Amino acid sequence: MTGNFVTVECSDCGNEQTVFEKTATVVNCAVCGTTLATPTGGKATIEHEIVETVEAR
């Protein structure tokens, strides 16, 4: 698997959620439902603050 996981902080509610940076589906915040990541065919568009990058092994 190539790609990393990133922890994203929702700017609406402050929830931190870990998502795959090359997600193939839209990822919504588990708390408020705001879109956190949108697939683009490569790296996802992430419109909220990335708090941490967790490298895949």
Buried (B, 14 or more C-beta within 10 A) or exposed (E): EEBEBBBBBBEEEEBBBEBBBBBEEEBBBEEEEBBBBEBEEEBBEBEBEEEEEEEEE
